[in-house]
Amino acid sequence: MTARHHHRARVTVIALAAAVCVGWSGSTTRWVAWTSVGFFPPDLKRQVRTHERRFDAGIKRGLQAPPAWRAASPGKLEAAFQGQLQHCVRSLQKPVPLPDLVEELGVLAVRVLDANDPLAVTHDDSLEPTYAGAYQTYVDGVRNRLRLVYYGQDQQLIYGKRVSGSIGAILERSRTLYPFLGAEFYRTGSLRNWRELDDRSVAFGVAGVSLSRGLTDLANFAAYVWNSGGGQVPTPRPTPTGHVGQTVTRTLEGGFPDRKGTERGSPIMPESSLVLPPP
């Protein structure tokens, strides 16, 4: 084998191995994607709900994509994201039957959620494989207590067509959150059991921020696609007249269990000194 072929094989192996380390299970991805549909432009939202099986089929296709498409460098997530987004835009402009577009939006949903998954975007931590599976199990377990938030429309994306900048910002945000997961799982110096992480943990915070951002980003990219095809994208309600900036809407109840009475007792670990960046 030549040096060039050896290098290519090594990159492929790394990409495949990296893609195995993802924070969101298929069920979590589907849950956030369907929650996001509630913030799609009304006409598009009706189409997705009318053709729900096609949306689910698209999500399934997205989850079954080649591993390298679901991981960032050395994977090809960014290119796959941009390619699927433009495919949706071109499909609507042809136009294709709306059920077909709905399925393609399901594929896009997986790309958006993968870009918001810190473990899918970055692979600098050599210990990542030791806690990636545990984190995925943990997120599945706390899902019913997460408080997802919709942060509002991205005007620069929807109307200014700032696609590359928006995708780049998502990936950079995920890279920023990535180190906090490894630090939390190894806070004691050795690998912690995911069952030791309570709802005050950094892991819980990263999940809440990342999935909320994923919900918001998917709604915005869906609005971008719809607007590019001439669809109407009204301002979501409630939004005060003249309001400038983000519209934050709580979509699901949850959060800390002790807000409704103590359910899990005191935290097992002392309070972390880690400080998360703003969402």
Order of alpha helices (4+ residues) and beta strands (2+ residues): alpha-alpha-alpha-alpha-alpha-alpha-alpha-alpha-beta-alpha-alpha-alpha-beta
